[in-house]
């Protein structure tokens, strides 16, 4: 409570207090740069003036269709112009934007539609079949709109109203339904399903506004960046880059399918200078055949599971400027980064590689980061060895989990958001993820980091992706089991060879006792779905194999 001279006559008013929201970025981009290209999609290009009108038409049309403030409007689509427009048009109708992972099956989509109480669903025509199958599982079905994208591989259902017709119902002069308070939800994002138990993360206008500006300052986005959409927009709203690139009046270069070829084409054809990528996408780029020299500097933001040092080094050697960050859906983006310090360029390559894999320090626009004992909240020493849980606190943290107060309360225990990630803090204060809590392998009473084993496996010339999980063991309780995806069939080490490779570089108790070769299951954001691998490692087949081996 402020007393004295400052206690009176300094109240909030409409002149000095406006709810924070990223929606205003759109009007500013269209005002200042109306003829600048806002969106590129194949041969299609639209200016900021055109994009602004289409977003307001979408908002107006949704209100005309009976959408009310607080309703959920969902979209099932890859990275297309409609996805960019949805990030403004849906919230400008007062509704909550729900972007759905298009790699989910019908049951997964139906769960989200039911749980979110979706009132209207926009569907890219390529995913109309799975969306229709999802709707058949619902008692209360949302209205359906077909997005007839000209680059889609599949045809459209002519019986379903189309997106362009919906926009034609709207009015570009519509003023929009703006939030009365910044502590209102703007989006609902379901966790990616690496645990098999998705939760509905609700983020606010305030949180996404601040995360958008954080992305601009922490990554030092220039004015008019040309940004390639390799990161799915449905994933935490593209880490808020849907709004951040708009704030910078940049160009959204849409990409339906991600491959090394499409990335290099975007760089060459559209002068792309920024993109975000999961470690699996980075590995794809690092192993691209026929690599072409970069025609100009390209900056890459990578986050997700801890990236292997070998992958980061390979991409850097190709000329990409890589920034390693940490994010999670519940904090609306990536508020932690391995900020490169003065003097590090002069370090030996081996030392630079060790530093580059650290997740780093909080951004200036994020308030709190601590690695501590999850129960006592006692911070761990900065020794690079003692592990604790990564805890976060800041204004971009979610409002909570939809319809799940118990999970929300548990996540916010002690006034910190509990990420579930295990980390250490180095002497310089930089944090480094060593594992997920559920991925730590306890063998004979010893904690084993699956990430440490994966790093060694990734250094093998034949390994493209490696994932290590716990496998039941009669003697030790748990032992490491490695799942390997090879770069090609021409390089095919045996199980024994990879185990020996690990034994030459790790303590023997840390080495995998079993190696399985397969294409690893991944989410659309490139995260390896370890819950599927854990099921396989702990399956009846695995237990019988252990029993038969004595």
KETIPA-409606 format. One record per residue (C-alpha): x, y, z. Coordinates in pm, 1 decimal. Each point is the difference from the previous one (the first is absolute). Layout:
N
[[X, Y, Z]]
...
// end
This chain:
550
[[0.0, 0.0, 0.0]]
[[144.0, 335.0, -107.2]]
[[-42.2, 286.6, 245.9]]
[[95.3, 363.7, -0.3]]
[[13.3, 229.9, -299.3]]
[[-33.1, -284.2, -253.3]]
[[-314.7, -149.1, 154.8]]
[[-251.3, 231.7, -167.4]]
[[-76.5, 131.0, -346.7]]
[[201.5, -265.9, -184.4]]
[[-274.6, -250.2, -80.7]]
[[-32.7, -222.6, -304.3]]
[[-209.8, 138.9, -281.7]]
[[-67.7, -86.8, -365.4]]
[[271.1, 250.6, -88.2]]
[[278.9, -174.9, 190.0]]
[[-109.4, -361.4, 36.2]]
[[-99.1, -215.7, -296.9]]
[[-15.7, -381.9, 20.6]]
[[309.9, -153.6, -154.4]]
[[-73.5, -217.1, -304.5]]
[[196.3, -103.2, -309.7]]
[[-302.5, 70.7, -220.5]]
[[102.0, 363.2, -44.9]]
[[314.9, -104.9, -185.6]]
[[-213.0, -67.1, -308.5]]
[[-139.1, 352.6, -31.8]]
[[343.6, 152.4, 45.5]]
[[158.2, -218.0, -270.6]]
[[-277.9, 86.1, -246.4]]
[[20.2, 370.9, 81.0]]
[[376.4, 39.0, -30.4]]
[[71.4, -255.3, -274.2]]
[[-327.8, -56.7, -188.8]]
[[167.9, -113.3, -323.6]]
[[273.6, -212.1, 156.9]]
[[-42.8, -374.2, -61.9]]
[[-146.2, -154.5, 313.8]]
[[-54.8, -358.5, -113.5]]
[[159.1, -224.6, -261.0]]
[[-149.7, -339.6, -76.3]]
[[133.6, -159.3, -313.9]]
[[-74.9, 254.2, -271.4]]
[[-260.3, 175.9, 215.3]]
[[101.7, 331.4, 157.1]]
[[-209.1, 240.6, 208.4]]
[[86.5, 340.7, 142.3]]
[[-50.1, 114.4, 356.3]]
[[-297.3, 212.0, -105.4]]
[[-165.7, -302.2, -161.0]]
[[82.5, -225.2, 296.3]]
[[-140.0, 249.6, 247.3]]
[[-330.1, 19.4, -191.4]]
[[-29.3, -378.2, -20.2]]
[[58.2, -41.0, 375.5]]
[[-273.6, 250.0, 82.8]]
[[-231.4, -162.3, -253.0]]
[[57.5, -332.0, 175.9]]
[[-76.5, 154.5, 339.9]]
[[-314.7, 169.3, -133.7]]
[[-120.1, -319.1, -169.3]]
[[47.6, -205.0, 318.0]]
[[-205.3, 249.4, 200.9]]
[[-262.1, -14.1, -272.5]]
[[-5.0, -378.5, 33.3]]
[[-84.6, 30.9, 369.2]]
[[343.8, -27.9, 156.4]]
[[4.3, 173.4, 338.6]]
[[283.8, 116.2, 226.9]]
[[141.8, -299.9, 181.3]]
[[-99.7, -254.0, -266.3]]
[[267.9, -231.0, -136.6]]
[[73.0, 6.3, -373.3]]
[[242.1, -267.9, -118.7]]
[[213.5, -35.4, -310.5]]
[[157.4, -317.2, -139.6]]
[[257.3, 100.5, -258.8]]
[[368.2, -7.4, -89.5]]
[[191.3, 327.3, -35.1]]
[[-219.9, 190.0, -246.4]]
[[-126.3, 358.5, -40.0]]
[[-323.9, -103.7, 171.4]]
[[199.0, -95.9, 309.2]]
[[162.3, 343.5, 13.1]]
[[-339.2, 168.0, -46.8]]
[[-155.6, -217.3, 270.7]]
[[245.9, 134.9, 258.1]]
[[-157.3, 342.6, -41.0]]
[[-347.3, -57.1, -140.8]]
[[-117.1, -251.7, 259.8]]
[[104.6, 203.1, 309.2]]
[[-133.3, 319.1, -164.2]]
[[-343.3, -166.3, 6.6]]
[[35.3, -38.6, 376.9]]
[[49.9, -376.5, -33.5]]
[[288.5, -209.7, 129.9]]
[[230.4, -135.8, -270.0]]
[[66.0, -374.1, 14.6]]
[[257.4, -127.5, -249.9]]
[[-3.7, -378.6, -30.8]]
[[289.4, -230.0, -83.7]]
[[-82.6, -127.7, -349.3]]
[[193.8, -322.2, 58.7]]
[[-246.0, -119.8, 264.0]]
[[-237.6, -283.7, -76.5]]
[[-377.5, 39.2, 4.6]]
[[-26.6, -101.1, 365.5]]
[[259.2, 257.2, 106.7]]
[[-169.9, 276.8, -197.6]]
[[-339.7, -99.3, 137.3]]
[[134.7, 21.1, 356.3]]
[[119.7, 357.9, -57.2]]
[[-323.6, 110.6, -168.4]]
[[-206.6, -150.9, 280.0]]
[[217.9, 123.1, 286.0]]
[[28.8, 354.3, -139.4]]
[[-374.2, 17.4, -78.5]]
[[86.7, 115.6, -349.3]]
[[-274.1, 198.3, -175.7]]
[[152.5, 24.9, -349.5]]
[[278.4, -195.3, -169.2]]
[[209.5, 120.2, -294.5]]
[[158.8, -294.5, -185.0]]
[[258.0, -7.8, -275.3]]
[[-140.5, -214.4, -281.4]]
[[286.7, -252.7, 27.4]]
[[-120.1, -88.9, 351.6]]
[[-373.0, 0.0, -66.7]]
[[-25.2, -380.9, 19.7]]
[[155.8, -27.1, 346.1]]
[[-198.2, 303.3, 119.1]]
[[-324.3, -157.3, -121.1]]
[[89.3, -322.5, 180.1]]
[[62.7, 201.9, 316.5]]
[[-334.8, 177.3, -28.9]]
[[-179.9, -334.3, -24.2]]
[[121.4, -74.5, 354.5]]
[[-162.2, 314.8, 144.1]]
[[-348.6, 48.5, 138.5]]
[[16.4, 376.3, -54.1]]
[[170.1, 79.1, -327.1]]
[[148.7, 339.7, -81.3]]
[[-72.2, 174.8, -328.8]]
[[252.0, -103.0, -266.8]]
[[183.2, 222.6, -248.9]]
[[220.3, -136.0, -279.6]]
[[326.1, 182.4, -76.8]]
[[64.4, -72.8, -368.1]]
[[374.5, 59.7, -7.8]]
[[134.6, 0.9, -356.0]]
[[315.0, -189.1, 104.5]]
[[-184.1, -277.8, 183.6]]
[[62.5, -354.3, -119.8]]
[[-363.1, -107.6, 41.1]]
[[-320.2, 130.8, -151.9]]
[[-269.1, 185.9, 190.6]]
[[-346.7, -110.0, 108.9]]
[[-233.4, 217.5, -205.4]]
[[-284.1, -64.7, 248.9]]
[[176.3, 190.3, 280.6]]
[[-8.4, 383.9, -0.5]]
[[337.9, 136.2, -99.3]]
[[228.8, 249.7, 169.8]]
[[-3.3, 263.5, -274.0]]
[[-379.7, 3.7, 3.0]]
[[11.5, 46.3, 377.2]]
[[231.3, 300.7, -38.8]]
[[-233.9, 145.7, -261.7]]
[[-270.2, 12.0, 267.5]]
[[218.9, 229.9, 211.1]]
[[64.2, 372.7, 1.4]]
[[359.6, 129.0, -17.7]]
[[-108.4, 317.1, 185.1]]
[[-109.2, -206.1, 302.0]]
[[156.6, 150.4, 314.3]]
[[70.2, -330.7, 169.8]]
[[-88.3, -130.6, 345.7]]
[[293.3, 109.7, 214.6]]
[[79.6, -136.9, 346.2]]
[[-139.0, 201.2, 291.5]]
[[288.4, -126.3, 212.3]]
[[336.3, -144.3, -99.6]]
[[-66.9, -291.2, 236.3]]
[[-234.0, -155.4, -254.0]]
[[84.5, -314.3, -196.6]]
[[113.2, 47.2, -359.1]]
[[95.0, -358.0, -85.2]]
[[-33.6, -360.6, 108.8]]
[[290.2, -230.8, -81.9]]
[[6.0, -369.5, 79.3]]
[[327.6, -150.9, 111.4]]
[[172.7, -192.3, -273.9]]
[[-69.3, -349.7, 124.3]]
[[356.2, -118.2, 71.2]]
[[-143.6, -137.7, 324.5]]
[[-322.6, -126.7, -155.6]]
[[-208.6, 225.6, 230.6]]
[[-66.1, 338.0, -168.7]]
[[-122.5, 289.5, 213.7]]
[[-164.0, 320.3, -117.4]]
[[236.7, 291.9, 63.9]]
[[-180.5, 334.5, 18.8]]
[[211.7, 308.5, -77.8]]
[[-101.1, 363.0, 41.8]]
[[8.0, 311.5, -215.8]]
[[256.4, 140.7, 244.2]]
[[224.5, -306.3, -9.3]]
[[6.2, -31.6, -377.2]]
[[57.5, 375.2, -44.4]]
[[302.0, -12.9, 228.6]]
[[132.7, -321.6, -155.6]]
[[-28.6, 153.8, -347.6]]
[[209.7, 298.2, 107.1]]
[[237.6, -231.2, 186.5]]
[[60.6, -193.0, -322.7]]
[[72.7, 323.6, -184.0]]
[[250.5, 122.7, 258.9]]
[[159.2, -324.5, 115.8]]
[[64.9, -114.4, -358.0]]
[[53.8, 360.2, -112.6]]
[[-243.8, -26.1, -290.2]]
[[71.2, 267.1, -263.0]]
[[-274.0, 201.0, -165.2]]
[[-155.7, -191.1, -288.9]]
[[145.2, -347.0, 67.8]]
[[-81.1, -264.3, -259.3]]
[[-106.7, -291.5, 215.5]]
[[-43.8, -358.4, -123.8]]
[[-268.6, -200.4, 175.9]]
[[171.6, -330.3, 72.3]]
[[-126.6, 4.7, 359.1]]
[[-369.6, -100.3, 9.4]]
[[-222.7, 296.6, 76.1]]
[[-221.2, -230.3, 205.7]]
[[288.4, -55.2, 243.4]]
[[-31.9, 267.9, 271.5]]
[[-119.7, 236.3, -275.5]]
[[334.6, -41.3, -172.8]]
[[176.2, 112.6, 322.5]]
[[-194.7, 327.5, -53.3]]
[[189.7, 73.2, -321.6]]
[[-338.2, 19.1, -173.7]]
[[-39.8, 327.8, 187.5]]
[[369.0, 98.6, 32.1]]
[[69.2, -7.9, -376.0]]
[[-311.8, 211.3, -48.1]]
[[121.4, 249.0, 261.4]]
[[323.7, 31.0, -199.0]]
[[-203.9, 40.3, -322.2]]
[[190.7, -293.5, -142.8]]
[[-96.1, -259.2, -257.4]]
[[-155.5, -333.2, 94.1]]
[[129.2, -258.7, -249.4]]
[[-240.5, -292.1, 41.4]]
[[107.9, -359.9, -39.7]]
[[-241.2, -293.4, -10.9]]
[[268.7, -267.7, 5.3]]
[[342.6, 28.1, 159.3]]
[[305.3, -155.2, -161.2]]
[[359.9, 103.4, -49.7]]
[[-86.3, 77.6, -362.2]]
[[-289.9, 232.6, 86.6]]
[[212.5, 178.2, 259.8]]
[[282.5, 68.1, -245.0]]
[[-251.2, 97.7, -270.7]]
[[-161.5, 251.4, 234.4]]
[[336.9, 151.3, 82.3]]
[[95.3, 35.1, -365.8]]
[[-336.7, 90.7, -154.0]]
[[-152.8, 221.6, 269.7]]
[[313.4, 134.9, 170.4]]
[[-96.6, -166.2, 326.5]]
[[227.3, 116.9, 281.1]]
[[-165.4, -149.0, 311.6]]
[[-169.4, -325.7, 98.0]]
[[-56.7, -220.5, 305.0]]
[[65.8, -372.8, 10.0]]
[[-14.4, -294.8, 235.4]]
[[320.6, -206.2, 37.3]]
[[-142.6, -266.3, -233.0]]
[[-42.3, 262.3, -274.2]]
[[352.7, 121.6, 69.9]]
[[125.6, -356.1, -44.5]]
[[-185.2, -22.3, -331.3]]
[[172.3, 318.0, -119.7]]
[[340.0, -113.7, 128.2]]
[[-30.4, -323.1, -196.8]]
[[-139.5, 154.3, -317.8]]
[[158.3, -128.1, -317.6]]
[[118.9, 248.7, -259.2]]
[[31.1, 285.7, 250.2]]
[[-2.3, 342.0, -162.0]]
[[202.4, 287.9, 141.1]]
[[-219.5, 257.8, 172.0]]
[[-49.1, 310.8, -217.9]]
[[-36.2, 221.9, 308.8]]
[[8.6, -30.2, 380.6]]
[[-277.4, -217.3, 144.0]]
[[-84.6, -13.7, 369.0]]
[[-154.8, -309.4, 156.3]]
[[-167.8, -33.0, 338.1]]
[[-1.3, -358.1, 126.3]]
[[-183.1, -142.1, 300.1]]
[[-178.6, -313.4, 106.4]]
[[177.9, -302.9, 139.2]]
[[365.5, 74.6, 78.8]]
[[176.3, 12.0, -339.2]]
[[310.4, -213.9, -51.5]]
[[325.1, 197.0, -13.5]]
[[93.6, -176.8, -324.1]]
[[-315.5, 128.2, -171.7]]
[[48.5, 357.2, 121.2]]
[[365.0, -3.4, -109.2]]
[[-92.9, -136.5, -343.5]]
[[-263.9, 266.8, -65.1]]
[[231.3, 276.9, 120.6]]
[[274.2, -129.7, -231.2]]
[[-244.8, 35.4, -291.7]]
[[-16.1, 373.3, 67.2]]
[[-325.4, 25.0, 196.7]]
[[0.2, 227.1, 303.3]]
[[-158.1, -220.8, 266.4]]
[[-154.1, 121.5, 325.0]]
[[-91.3, -269.8, 250.4]]
[[-304.6, 75.2, 215.1]]
[[-233.1, -175.3, 242.6]]
[[-375.2, 20.1, -3.5]]
[[-310.6, -184.3, 103.0]]
[[-363.9, 41.3, -98.2]]
[[-91.0, 114.0, 350.7]]
[[218.5, 313.4, -29.1]]
[[-129.0, 93.0, -349.3]]
[[339.2, -20.1, -169.1]]
[[373.8, -3.4, 66.2]]
[[102.7, 237.8, 281.9]]
[[340.8, -162.2, 63.7]]
[[298.3, 9.8, -234.7]]
[[368.7, -82.0, -16.3]]
[[107.0, 359.9, -54.9]]
[[345.1, -6.1, -161.1]]
[[240.1, 195.5, 218.3]]
[[295.6, 218.4, -93.0]]
[[314.9, -206.5, -29.7]]
[[-165.3, -333.4, -70.4]]
[[87.3, 12.4, -368.8]]
[[365.7, -34.6, 95.8]]
[[-49.4, -322.7, 193.7]]
[[107.6, -338.1, -140.7]]
[[-267.3, -169.5, -210.8]]
[[-55.7, -268.5, 262.7]]
[[-73.4, 260.2, 267.9]]
[[-232.5, 193.7, -229.8]]
[[-190.8, -321.7, -72.7]]
[[-50.0, -62.8, 372.9]]
[[-131.7, 353.4, 52.7]]
[[-225.0, -1.5, -305.7]]
[[-217.6, -285.7, 130.2]]
[[-89.0, 187.1, 319.8]]
[[-346.9, 151.1, 16.3]]
[[147.0, 306.6, 172.1]]
[[-156.9, 289.5, 188.0]]
[[-337.4, 174.2, 20.3]]
[[-82.0, 280.1, -239.3]]
[[-10.4, 356.3, 128.3]]
[[-379.5, 0.2, -43.4]]
[[-49.1, -315.5, 207.2]]
[[2.7, 26.8, 375.2]]
[[113.2, -320.4, 167.0]]
[[200.6, -318.5, -55.8]]
[[122.6, -239.4, 265.6]]
[[135.5, -355.5, 7.4]]
[[-92.3, -141.4, 337.0]]
[[-126.1, -290.6, 202.2]]
[[-363.2, -30.0, -108.1]]
[[-127.1, -51.0, 358.8]]
[[216.6, 235.0, 207.2]]
[[60.8, 260.1, -274.0]]
[[362.9, 10.3, 112.5]]
[[215.2, 109.7, -300.2]]
[[270.9, -239.7, -114.2]]
[[365.6, 108.3, 15.6]]
[[152.9, 137.3, -319.4]]
[[230.5, -295.8, -46.9]]
[[-125.7, -143.0, -330.9]]
[[-62.9, -332.4, 178.0]]
[[-280.2, 26.3, 255.3]]
[[-338.2, -48.5, -162.7]]
[[-331.3, 158.0, 85.7]]
[[-326.5, 86.6, -171.1]]
[[-17.8, 303.5, -226.7]]
[[-248.9, 245.3, 152.6]]
[[-128.7, 312.4, -175.5]]
[[-187.6, 312.1, 103.6]]
[[-108.4, 281.3, -228.6]]
[[-273.2, 190.2, -179.0]]
[[-7.4, -231.8, -302.3]]
[[-83.5, -307.5, 210.2]]
[[-339.6, -147.6, -83.8]]
[[-322.1, 91.0, 178.5]]
[[-43.3, -371.2, 75.3]]
[[-121.5, -330.6, -140.8]]
[[-355.2, 7.0, -136.7]]
[[-247.5, -183.7, 226.0]]
[[284.8, -146.4, 205.3]]
[[45.8, 197.9, 322.6]]
[[190.1, -281.7, 167.7]]
[[263.7, -13.8, -273.6]]
[[20.2, 381.2, 4.4]]
[[51.0, 5.5, 376.2]]
[[268.6, -267.8, -20.0]]
[[178.1, 182.5, -281.8]]
[[8.0, 324.2, 202.7]]
[[99.5, -157.1, 332.0]]
[[204.4, 238.4, 214.1]]
[[-57.8, 296.8, -229.9]]
[[209.7, -140.3, -285.9]]
[[-93.2, -181.3, -319.8]]
[[143.6, -351.6, 18.8]]
[[122.1, -92.3, -350.0]]
[[77.1, -365.8, 67.1]]
[[346.7, 47.4, -149.9]]
[[311.8, -103.8, 188.7]]
[[290.7, 243.2, -27.3]]
[[334.2, 109.4, 141.5]]
[[144.0, 350.3, 34.6]]
[[356.5, 65.7, -108.1]]
[[245.6, 227.1, 178.1]]
[[-83.2, 287.7, -236.0]]
[[-369.4, -23.8, 92.0]]
[[-112.0, -159.1, -326.4]]
[[-255.6, -279.0, 31.6]]
[[18.4, -329.3, -190.5]]
[[-275.7, -259.4, -34.1]]
[[118.9, -350.4, 79.2]]
[[-332.3, -184.1, -26.5]]
[[-371.9, -2.1, 49.8]]
[[-98.8, -111.3, 351.1]]
[[-174.2, -303.7, -143.3]]
[[297.5, -86.0, -224.4]]
[[262.3, -36.3, 273.7]]
[[105.0, -365.6, 14.7]]
[[60.4, -138.6, 351.6]]
[[224.3, -302.8, -29.9]]
[[120.6, -171.2, 316.9]]
[[-75.6, 319.2, 192.6]]
[[205.5, 216.9, -237.8]]
[[-162.3, 277.5, -205.4]]
[[88.9, -17.8, -369.8]]
[[-65.5, 286.2, -239.7]]
[[-153.3, -119.4, -324.9]]
[[122.9, 322.2, -165.0]]
[[363.1, -83.4, 81.6]]
[[-31.6, -337.2, -172.8]]
[[-183.9, 154.0, -295.5]]
[[279.0, 255.0, -47.2]]
[[255.1, -279.4, -29.8]]
[[-215.6, -194.3, -244.8]]
[[-56.7, 311.0, -213.6]]
[[375.9, 34.7, -38.9]]
[[8.1, -330.3, -192.1]]
[[24.6, 59.9, -373.9]]
[[-293.5, -229.0, -82.1]]
[[-253.5, 134.8, 250.6]]
[[-262.0, 254.1, -108.3]]
[[-221.2, -6.8, 310.9]]
[[43.4, -175.1, 333.8]]
[[-239.3, -35.3, 291.3]]
[[75.3, -180.7, 324.7]]
[[-263.5, -121.7, 247.0]]
[[-12.3, -229.7, 300.7]]
[[-50.2, -372.6, -50.7]]
[[-101.2, -229.2, 288.6]]
[[284.0, -214.8, 134.3]]
[[-22.9, -283.9, 254.6]]
[[330.6, 87.7, 166.1]]
[[36.1, 378.4, -27.2]]
[[-364.1, 105.2, -11.2]]
[[56.1, 205.7, -315.6]]
[[265.0, 11.9, -269.9]]
[[35.4, 227.8, -304.9]]
[[-157.0, -109.6, -327.4]]
[[96.9, 193.1, -314.4]]
[[-220.6, 55.4, -304.1]]
[[195.4, 101.1, -308.8]]
[[-102.6, 150.4, -333.6]]
[[285.6, -31.4, -249.3]]
[[101.1, 258.0, -258.9]]
[[-8.2, -255.5, -280.0]]
[[6.8, -371.6, -66.6]]
[[356.1, 22.6, -128.2]]
[[122.9, 67.8, 352.8]]
[[-146.5, -273.8, 217.7]]
[[188.1, -74.7, 323.9]]
[[-113.0, -298.8, 202.4]]
[[-146.2, 10.8, 348.4]]
[[326.8, -130.4, 143.7]]
[[203.0, 263.4, -183.4]]
[[-206.6, 289.6, 139.4]]
[[11.1, -140.7, 352.3]]
[[379.0, -31.1, -29.4]]
[[13.9, 357.1, -133.4]]
[[-177.7, 120.9, 314.1]]
[[216.4, -214.7, 230.0]]
[[309.6, 173.3, -137.5]]
[[-143.0, 340.9, 97.1]]
[[-220.7, -54.1, 304.8]]
[[5.6, -181.7, 331.4]]
[[-119.8, -352.4, -71.8]]
[[-309.3, 27.9, 222.0]]
[[-118.6, 290.1, -216.8]]
[[26.6, -190.7, -327.2]]
[[-308.8, -139.6, -170.7]]
[[-57.9, -369.0, 47.9]]
[[-217.2, -14.1, -308.9]]
[[-12.7, 188.7, -331.6]]
[[-306.7, 5.2, -225.3]]
[[18.6, 136.0, -355.0]]
[[-314.3, 170.7, -129.4]]
[[-147.0, 324.7, -126.6]]
[[-66.4, 189.1, 320.6]]
[[-355.1, 124.5, 66.9]]
[[-14.6, 380.2, 9.8]]
[[-250.6, 272.9, 61.6]]
[[-62.2, 259.0, -271.9]]
[[240.9, 231.4, 184.3]]
[[278.4, -256.1, -36.0]]
[[3.1, -124.5, 359.0]]
[[60.6, -371.3, 37.3]]
[[-296.3, -166.8, 167.5]]
[[177.6, -184.2, 276.6]]
[[-320.7, -125.3, 158.1]]
[[-42.9, -225.8, -304.5]]
[[358.4, -121.8, 34.1]]
[[-45.0, -60.5, 373.3]]
[[-304.2, -213.1, -77.8]]
[[205.8, -201.8, -245.3]]
[[297.7, -35.1, 234.3]]
[[-225.2, -113.3, 283.3]]
[[-217.1, -222.6, -216.7]]
[[-64.5, -367.9, 56.7]]
[[252.6, -72.6, -275.9]]
[[268.0, 195.5, 186.5]]
[[-77.7, -168.2, 332.0]]
[[5.2, -345.9, -156.6]]
[[333.0, 80.5, -166.1]]
[[146.2, 104.1, 336.1]]
[[-132.8, -314.1, 167.6]]
[[138.6, -227.0, -271.7]]
[[342.5, 164.2, 20.3]]
[[16.2, -91.2, 364.6]]
// end
